[in-house]
Amino acid sequence: MWPFLAATAHIRLAAVLAGLAAGAWSTEVPRTGGPRPDTIRAFNQYIHLTESVLDARLEGDEASLWPQTSLVRGRLRHGEVICAPRNKTGDVKVPYGLIHDWIGAIFIPGATVGGVLKVVQDYDNHKATYSQEVMDSRILEHNGNDYRIYLRLLKRKVITVVLDTEHEVHYRSLGRNRWCSRSSSIRIAEVENPRRRGERWAPPGKDHGFLWRLNSYWMFVEEDGGVYVECEAISLSRGVPASLAWLIGPIVRSLPVEALAGTLRATRDGTIALAQPGS
């Protein structure tokens, strides 16, 4: 695309997204009030079914979020970050919303499970380790394997969105150098005028709706001279009006997988950096 046309397209897209954020949706999407009860109910049902399957899988001898072939593991050991949709498209339509379900994996050579956990549990420093998406971070509560954490997230896709979020996280040892964790959001609020005078949370129903809920499930397996790290991220966003699906759909659908791949890469980089002499 020529630079002028590309710039024009971005301006048009930014204008459309700004209109949507202000409530200029078609009748397919409520104008106010944030996610509807039936939207949240559908997300909770999806999470319940997913966790039932996951719990059964984790109790097996080959505990894994994602059964991997030798070919996939070979690609991971060669440095690839592999992400795939849990279903064919990576998203599921629910009333007035979209559930995004992506799973990814990475291999960290020379790492130990303890070393990886030291990085991912250091929530006070996530703003440095995961700086591409985390603007601020801190531990709010910590009791054994349970955490409550605060993350200020940055979502940038033509326009920039800042979110204040809180999450509950639980870690569990599965023995044999295997650990798992699960995290669920307990608050997500879009920030207006971040880091400027007048900073505040957007009123309900006046947010962009890029992220309403977020659950993530991690597996850490120490094998083959390193650690395989798997993550499944399930998020909920505002639905896309059919009349704008060609324009908005690709953006809304690309954010979850891009965030997942970036998180996995940052976990690998942070673990390797921590293992360097003098770290």
C-alpha positions in Angstrom: 0.0 0.0 0.0 1.4 3.4 -0.9 2.3 5.6 2.2 -0.5 8.2 1.5 -3.1 5.5 1.2 -1.8 3.7 4.3 -1.9 6.9 6.3 -5.4 7.7 5.1 -6.6 4.2 6.0 -5.1 4.6 9.5 -6.8 8.0 10.0 -10.2 6.5 8.9 -9.7 3.5 11.2 -8.8 5.7 14.2 -11.9 7.8 13.6 -14.1 4.8 13.4 -12.6 3.3 16.6 -13.0 6.6 18.4 -16.7 6.7 17.3 -17.2 3.2 18.6 -15.6 4.0 21.9 -18.0 6.9 22.2 -20.9 4.5 21.8 -21.6 4.9 18.1 -22.4 1.2 17.6 -25.1 -0.3 15.5 -28.1 -1.9 17.2 -26.1 -5.1 17.3 -24.1 -3.8 20.3 -25.4 -2.0 23.4 -24.4 1.6 23.5 -23.9 1.8 27.3 -23.4 -0.3 30.4 -20.3 -2.3 29.4 -20.6 -6.0 29.1 -24.1 -7.3 29.5 -25.0 -10.0 32.0 -25.6 -12.6 29.3 -22.1 -11.8 27.8 -20.4 -12.4 31.1 -22.5 -15.5 31.7 -21.4 -16.9 28.4 -17.8 -16.2 29.2 -18.1 -17.8 32.7 -19.6 -20.9 31.1 -16.8 -21.1 28.6 -14.2 -20.8 31.4 -16.0 -23.5 33.5 -16.0 -26.0 30.6 -12.3 -25.2 29.7 -11.1 -25.6 33.3 -13.0 -28.9 33.6 -11.1 -30.3 30.6 -7.8 -28.8 31.8 -8.2 -30.2 35.3 -8.6 -33.7 33.8 -5.6 -33.2 31.6 -3.4 -32.0 34.4 -4.1 -35.1 36.4 -2.8 -37.4 33.6 0.7 -38.8 33.3 1.5 -36.4 30.4 0.3 -33.2 32.1 0.2 -30.5 29.4 -2.0 -27.7 28.2 -1.4 -28.6 24.7 -0.4 -32.1 23.6 2.8 -31.6 21.5 4.2 -33.8 18.8 8.0 -34.4 18.5 7.9 -32.1 15.5 6.4 -29.3 17.5 8.9 -29.8 20.3 11.7 -29.8 17.8 10.6 -26.4 16.4 10.4 -25.0 19.9 13.9 -26.2 20.7 15.0 -24.3 17.5 13.7 -21.1 19.0 10.3 -20.8 17.5 7.3 -19.3 19.4 4.3 -21.3 18.3 0.8 -19.9 18.8 -2.4 -21.5 17.6 -6.1 -21.0 18.1 -7.8 -23.4 20.5 -10.6 -23.6 17.8 -10.3 -22.9 14.1 -10.4 -19.2 14.3 -9.3 -18.3 17.8 -12.6 -16.7 18.8 -16.1 -17.6 19.7 -19.1 -15.4 19.3 -21.2 -14.9 22.4 -24.1 -12.4 22.9 -22.6 -9.0 22.2 -19.1 -10.2 22.7 -16.2 -12.3 21.5 -14.2 -14.9 23.4 -10.6 -15.2 22.2 -8.9 -18.5 23.0 -5.2 -18.9 22.0 -2.5 -21.2 23.2 1.2 -20.8 22.7 4.5 -22.4 23.7 8.2 -21.6 23.8 11.4 -23.4 24.9 14.0 -21.8 27.2 17.3 -23.6 26.8 19.4 -24.1 29.9 16.6 -23.0 32.2 15.1 -24.6 35.3 11.5 -24.5 36.4 12.7 -22.6 39.5 14.4 -20.0 37.3 11.4 -19.4 35.2 9.1 -19.2 38.2 11.4 -16.6 39.7 10.8 -14.4 36.6 7.0 -14.9 36.3 6.3 -14.5 40.0 8.4 -11.3 40.3 5.3 -9.2 39.6 6.8 -6.0 41.0 9.2 -6.1 38.1 6.8 -7.2 35.3 6.9 -3.5 34.2 10.5 -4.1 33.2 10.4 -7.8 32.0 7.2 -7.3 30.0 7.6 -3.6 29.2 6.1 -3.9 25.7 2.7 -4.4 27.3 3.0 -3.7 31.1 3.4 0.0 32.1 3.3 -0.6 35.9 3.0 -3.6 38.1 3.0 -4.6 41.8 2.0 -7.4 44.2 -1.0 -6.5 46.2 -1.2 -9.7 48.3 1.0 -12.8 48.5 0.3 -15.9 50.6 2.3 -19.0 49.6 1.4 -20.0 46.0 -1.4 -17.4 45.8 -1.0 -13.8 44.5 -3.2 -10.8 43.9 -1.5 -8.5 41.5 -2.0 -5.1 39.8 -1.0 -4.6 36.2 -1.3 -1.4 34.1 -1.6 -2.8 30.5 -0.9 -1.0 27.3 -2.8 -2.0 24.1 -1.5 -0.3 21.0 -3.2 -1.0 17.6 -3.7 2.2 15.5 -5.0 3.8 18.7 -3.5 3.4 22.2 -5.6 2.0 25.1 -4.4 1.8 28.8 -6.1 -0.5 31.3 -5.8 -0.8 35.0 -6.2 -4.5 36.0 -6.1 -6.7 39.0 -5.7 -10.5 38.9 -5.8 -13.5 41.2 -3.1 -16.0 40.5 -2.6 -19.5 41.9 0.5 -21.8 41.4 0.6 -25.5 41.8 3.4 -28.1 41.7 2.6 -31.2 39.7 5.8 -33.0 40.7 8.7 -34.1 38.4 9.8 -30.6 37.7 6.3 -29.5 36.5 4.4 -26.5 37.7 1.2 -24.9 36.5 -0.7 -21.7 37.3 -4.0 -20.1 36.5 -4.8 -16.4 36.6 -8.2 -14.7 36.4 -8.9 -11.0 36.2 -11.0 -9.5 39.0 -11.0 -5.9 37.7 -10.4 -4.3 34.3 -10.9 -0.6 33.8 -9.9 1.5 30.9 -7.8 4.6 31.8 -8.6 8.0 30.3 -5.8 10.6 30.1 -3.2 8.2 31.5 -0.3 9.9 33.3 -1.9 13.3 32.7 -4.0 15.7 34.7 -7.6 14.4 34.7 -6.6 10.8 34.7 -9.6 8.6 35.6 -11.3 5.3 34.7 -13.6 5.5 31.8 -17.3 5.4 32.8 -19.0 2.0 32.3 -19.9 1.4 28.7 -17.6 4.2 27.4 -14.5 2.1 27.0 -13.2 0.6 23.7 -14.2 -2.9 24.9 -10.9 -4.4 23.7 -10.5 -6.3 27.0 -13.3 -7.0 29.5 -12.1 -10.3 31.0 -8.8 -12.2 30.9 -7.9 -15.7 32.2 -4.5 -17.3 31.6 -3.3 -20.8 32.2 0.5 -21.7 32.3 2.5 -24.9 32.3 6.2 -25.1 33.0 7.9 -28.4 32.2 11.7 -29.0 32.7 12.9 -31.4 30.1 15.4 -31.8 27.2 17.9 -29.5 28.9 15.6 -26.6 29.4 12.0 -25.6 30.2 9.0 -25.8 27.9 6.6 -23.0 28.7 3.0 -23.1 27.6 0.3 -20.5 28.0 -3.4 -20.5 27.1 -5.0 -17.0 27.2 -8.7 -16.6 27.1 -10.1 -13.1 26.9 -13.4 -11.4 26.4 -13.9 -8.3 24.2 -16.8 -6.3 22.8 -18.5 -7.8 19.8 -17.9 -6.5 16.3 -20.9 -5.1 14.4 -21.4 -7.0 11.1 -21.3 -3.8 9.1 -17.8 -3.1 10.4 -16.4 -6.6 10.6 -14.1 -6.1 7.6 -12.5 -3.2 9.3 -12.6 -3.8 13.1 -12.6 -7.6 13.1 -8.9 -8.1 12.2 -7.8 -5.6 14.9 -9.8 -7.1 17.7 -8.8 -10.6 16.7 -5.1 -9.9 16.3 -4.6 -8.3 19.8 -4.8 -11.5 21.8 -2.3 -13.6 19.8 0.1 -10.7 19.5 0.0 -10.2 23.3 0.5 -14.0 23.9 3.5 -14.3 21.6 5.1 -11.2 23.1 4.5 -12.5 26.6 6.2 -15.8 25.8 9.2 -14.1 24.2 9.6 -11.8 27.2 9.4 -14.7 29.6 12.3 -16.4 27.7 14.4 -13.3 27.4 13.8 -12.5 31.1 14.8 -16.0 32.2 17.9 -16.0 30.1 18.9 -12.5 31.3 18.4 -13.6 35.0 20.8 -16.6 34.5 23.6 -14.4 33.2 26.6 -13.9 35.6 26.1 -10.8 37.8 22.3 -10.8 37.4 
